[in-house]
Amino acid sequence: MKTKSFGIDIIFPWEVGLALGIVGLIILISGVKQGKKEIDDFDNLPFFKPTTKIFFGGVLIIFSLIQLLQLLI
């Protein structure tokens, strides 16, 4: 009997995928919060822009969801 597969290889165990998902969610939330703030002082510019945090947080969440696919099968 052959098992079903989505054809996507899994790189890490599901525990690592879960941790990456949590980190991605934290980065995404901090980017959204930072994007709502107005910057009045140009001497205190943030090191990372909020759009960069939102992008990388979203990429981490998508990557972690791919790693968690093994729990569905």
HUNORDA-V963594 format. One record per residue. N is the residue number from 0. RES is the residue in three letters. OMEGA is omega in whole degrees, -180 to 180 (none if undefined). D_LAST is the distance of its C-alpha to the last C-alpha in Angstrom with 2 decimals. Layout:
[[N/RES/OMEGA/D_LAST] [N/RES/OMEGA/D_LAST]]
This chain:
[[0/MET/-178/14.29] [1/LYS/180/12.22] [2/THR/178/8.44] [3/LYS/179/7.36] [4/SER/177/7.71] [5/PHE/-178/9.23] [6/GLY/179/11.99] [7/ILE/180/12.07] [8/ASP/-179/12.88] [9/ILE/-175/12.27] [10/ILE/-175/15.71] [11/PHE/172/15.67] [12/PRO/-175/13.85] [13/TRP/179/12.25] [14/GLU/178/15.68] [15/VAL/177/17.52] [16/GLY/178/15.45] [17/LEU/179/16.30] [18/ALA/178/19.89] [19/LEU/178/20.17] [20/GLY/179/19.08] [21/ILE/178/21.78] [22/VAL/178/24.32] [23/GLY/178/23.65] [24/LEU/178/24.19] [25/ILE/179/27.39] [26/ILE/180/28.66] [27/LEU/-180/28.00] [28/ILE/179/29.87] [29/SER/177/32.72] [30/GLY/178/33.09] [31/VAL/178/33.42] [32/LYS/180/35.95] [33/GLN/-180/37.86] [34/GLY/180/38.02] [35/LYS/-180/39.77] [36/LYS/175/42.55] [37/GLU/-180/45.65] [38/ILE/179/47.13] [39/ASP/-177/50.90] [40/ASP/-178/51.74] [41/PHE/175/50.96] [42/ASP/-177/51.66] [43/ASN/178/48.44] [44/LEU/180/45.93] [45/PRO/180/42.36] [46/PHE/176/40.99] [47/PHE/177/37.78] [48/LYS/-180/37.97] [49/PRO/180/35.78] [50/THR/177/34.27] [51/THR/178/33.18] [52/LYS/180/31.47] [53/ILE/-180/29.72] [54/PHE/-177/28.56] [55/PHE/174/27.24] [56/GLY/178/25.64] [57/GLY/178/23.79] [58/VAL/178/22.74] [59/LEU/179/21.46] [60/ILE/179/19.44] [61/ILE/178/17.86] [62/PHE/-180/17.22] [63/SER/177/15.68] [64/LEU/176/13.31] [65/ILE/179/12.17] [66/GLN/-180/11.84] [67/LEU/179/9.82] [68/LEU/-179/7.06] [69/GLN/176/5.48] [70/LEU/-179/5.62] [71/LEU/-175/3.79] [72/ILE/none/0.00]]
